[in-house]
Amino acid sequence: MAEKTYSGFVAIVGKPNVGKSTLLNNLLGVKVAPISPRPQTTRKRLRGILTEGRRQIVFVDTPGLHKPMDALGEFMDQEVYEALADVNAVVWVVDLRHPPTPEDELVARALKPLVGKVPILLVGNKLDAAKYPEEAMKAYHELLPEAEPRMLSALDERQVAELKADLLALMPEGPFFYPEDYAKSDQTFGEWVAEILREEAMKRLWHEVPYAVATKVEEVAERENGVLYIKAILYVERPSQKAIVIGEGGRKIKEIGQATRKQLEALLGKKVYLDLEVKVYPDWRKDPEALRELGYRSSVG
Ligand SMILES: Nc1nc2c(ncn2[C@@H]2O[C@H](COP(=O)(O)OP(=O)(O)OP(=O)(O)O)[C@@H](O)[C@H]2O)c(=O)[nH]1
């Protein structure tokens, strides 16, 4: 029986230089690879994935709250609210070395509509370097009394671990957004995509054909319209297999391509254009060079 999993989104917000990146990096620890350039949407930018046991947090950035001064003009910007409204928790970071500034007030105002909808954790950071942390914290808390205050240093492992545990506990039940080993593996994004393509191809092929299939991603490009363009090759060993993979009227390859695209779009949360080609690579399974080229680094023989 499958064990229950818990997963959700957490936004880390706050004015510049308060320590958001430091905190995020230390929450993620060594296990997680930052995935910044890939899954970008206009509303949210993924900053990292944390998976611990059966719990997963996808940390997101909220463009618009990053530089609150810029957001002043369009303060009621619906997009900011929408981006924040569907996260499972907000971490609002402030700098305890100083009292609040107008920029902090702007962040507080932007968060106000979320009160009662999403837990807001007010993290007073740089506790190690603050002279009057209690006073500062009190002033920040007054900007948004509904937020749950805590003081820490993003550089303190134990304090960050406590915050991490609390955030993980806030995640609702649900399937992981990313494969469990995704963030931990040293796979490149292309290798990860190639594996998903191979999985979808194998599901739809019979007899010896599935094992003759290898996949490779040749190009990944972020298009201006927000679509992720992916060029991938599906290799087989013989022309007869190529015909099977393509299928009558190209039906089989279309099916494989669509399933792959759908899975990628669901995992990445963005539109994908998959440019898929079938090529014959004679006896690639017996060719050490081919194996290396196709990413089977050590599994010759
Ligand atoms: N003493 C101390 N310094 C910290 C702490 N957390 C972060 N810093 C320092 O504060 C500075 C800003 O940290 P960042 O993590 O870059 O801040 P940020 O909020 O991500 O900044 P932006 O990317 O400009 O929004 C860096 O020099 C950090 O080393 C802390 O807990 N204690």
The ligand as a Gaussian input file, in Angstrom:
#p B3LYP/6-31G(d) Opt

LIG

0 1
 N       24.866000      38.151000      10.383000
 C       23.999000      37.602000       9.560000
 N       24.042000      37.876000       8.251000
 C       23.138000      37.304000       7.434000
 C       22.168000      36.410000       7.914000
 N       21.410000      36.007000       6.868000
 C       21.889000      36.623000       5.787000
 N       22.928000      37.413000       6.102000
 C       23.708000      38.272000       5.198000
 O       22.870000      39.265000       4.663000
 C       23.250000      39.605000       3.320000
 C       22.040000      39.478000       2.401000
 O       21.657000      38.131000       2.346000
 P       20.851000      37.534000       1.115000
 O       20.538000      36.158000       1.470000
 O       21.571000      37.793000      -0.148000
 O       19.564000      38.452000       1.142000
 P       18.306000      38.467000       0.169000
 O       17.156000      38.868000       0.982000
 O       18.222000      37.207000      -0.574000
 O       18.698000      39.638000      -0.788000
 P       18.070000      39.990000      -2.245000
 O       18.501000      38.870000      -3.140000
 O       18.743000      41.303000      -2.560000
 O       16.613000      40.120000      -2.087000
 C       24.368000      38.654000       2.970000
 O       25.584000      39.333000       3.147000
 C       24.233000      37.532000       3.998000
 O       25.446000      36.909000       4.277000
 C       22.143000      36.126000       9.318000
 O       21.339000      35.361000       9.848000
 N       23.088000      36.752000      10.091000

